[in-house]
Amino acid sequence: MIPTQFVSPEANASERKILRALLEAGVTYIADRGYVSFQLFQDICAHPAHFIIRGTANLVIDTYETFPVQIPAAWAQFFTDIEARKIRFPNDPHQQVYRVVVFMARGEGFTLITDRFDLQTSEIIMLYVYRWQVELIFRFLKRTLHGLHFLCHHPAGLESQFTLYM
């Protein structure tokens, strides 16, 4: 869970385009709802890489198969209503088959979309949970180190500042 790259684009840069430029074969990219895009899913799979991306609440899904779910007993206090399904999106022009993992955590619903059929449902959930370590790093930088105050607004200066934080 150590950052390996820091990209400092212009303020109005497309994060999806940046992700496409960084794609490496065999890597599983884990992202939040802002990355939901049928074309991005297709681009990642064609690279060939993998993804686990949190879905938005308004996605229309056709379920083709339901998978049995086994999780560690200790998880019952954190995760409930866990489902795993093989799905398609009817409005996806590529009509690619994906897997969706749905669960509740602390009263909030999560829908994870992935192309990883080789992983256990619990592994998909844990990989997404690990993604939150990145959010915690940024929260620490913003609140504890007051990282919202940039010493320099030039991309090289921002990169130096974040390198010092890390």
N, C-alpha and C positions, 0 to 999 in steps of 0.2 A: 504494500500500500504506500509506496514511495513514488512521488511524481518523477517521471522520467523526461518529460518535455514541458516547456513553458512557451506558449505562443502568445505574442503581444501584438494583435492586429489593430487596425483602425477601429474606432468606437462603433462604426456602423457595419463592421464585417459580418459575414454570414458564418455562424458557427458550423452549420451543416457543410458548407464548402471547405472549411478548415478541416473538419473531420475527414471528408473525402480525400483531401490532400495528404492526410497522415495515415491512411489505411495501410495496414501490413497484413499479409496473408497469415492465417492461423491465430490471429489475435481476436479476443472477444471484447467488444466495445460495450460499455455499460453507461447508459445515459438516462436522463429524465425526460419528461413529456415534451419538451421543446424540440426533440429530435424525431418525433413521430412523422414519418413521411414514407409513403409506399416506394417512392423512387430511391430514397436513401436506403431503405431495407434491401432493395434489389441491388444497389451499388455495393453495399457491404458484402452481400452474399456472393456477388460476381467477382469479388477481389481475389481470392476467397478468404473472407474473414467471417466473424460471427458477431452477434449483438444480443443484448438484453436491454430493452428500452421500455420504460414505464409508459403505458398507454393512457390516452385521454378518456374521459368518461363517455364521450359521445361516439365512440367507434362502433360501427355496426359489424357484428361478427357472426359468421355461419360456423357452427360447431359440427365436426365430422366424427370425432371420437373423443371419449373421455378416458383419461388415464387414472389408474389407481394412485393414491397419494399416501406415502409413508414418511412421517417426520419423527424426529426424536421426541420422546415423551416430554422432555423438559421444555419443548417449544410451545406446548399447549397454553402456557400462561402469556405468551407473546403473540402468537399467530393463531387465528381461527378461520373457519370457513374456507379452507384451502381447496382449490380445484385446479386441475391441469387438463387442458383440452387441446386437441389438434383442430386448427381452424383455418378459415380463409376469410378475407375481407371482400364482400361482394362488390365494393366499388374500387378495388385494387385492379388496375389494368393488367398487371402481371399475373394475377390469380395464383400467386405463390402460396404454398401451404406453410403455416407457422404453428408455433405452440404458444398458448397463453396460459399463464399461471396467475390465478386470482386468489387473493387472501385479504384478511382483515388484520391490522396491527394497531393496537391502541385506539380502536374505534374508527380508524381510517381505512378505506378500501384501496387496494392496490391491484393493478392489472399490468402484468409484465408480458411483453411480447418478445419472443426469441425464435431463432432458427436452430437452437440447440436441443435436439431430440435425444442426444447421447447423455445428457446429464439428468440426475435425479431432480425431482421437484424441489427438494430441500437445498440442493446445491445451487439452483437458479435463484432461490430466495436469498441464500447467504451471499452470493456474488452481488446481488443488488444491495443488500444491507452493507456490504463492504464499501460500496460506492459512497455511502454516506460519510465515510472517513474523509473524503475530499471536502464535503460540505463542512465538516467540523474543522478542518484546517483553515478554510476561508473564514469561518466564524471566528476562530481564534485570531487570525490575522486582522480582521476588521474590528473586533471588540476589545481584545486584550492588547494587541500591538498597535491599535488605532491605524490599521493599514488603509483606511479610506483616504488618508491624507498622503497623497503621492508627493515624493520629493522632486520628481521630474515627470513630465508628461510625454517625453520622447520615448518611443518603444524600447530603445536600448537602456534608458534610465529605469523604466518600469521593470524590465527584465532583471536588471541589477538589484533593484529593491526587493523583488520577490525571491531572487536567489539568496539574498541575505536573510530573508525571513525563513527560508527552508533550511 
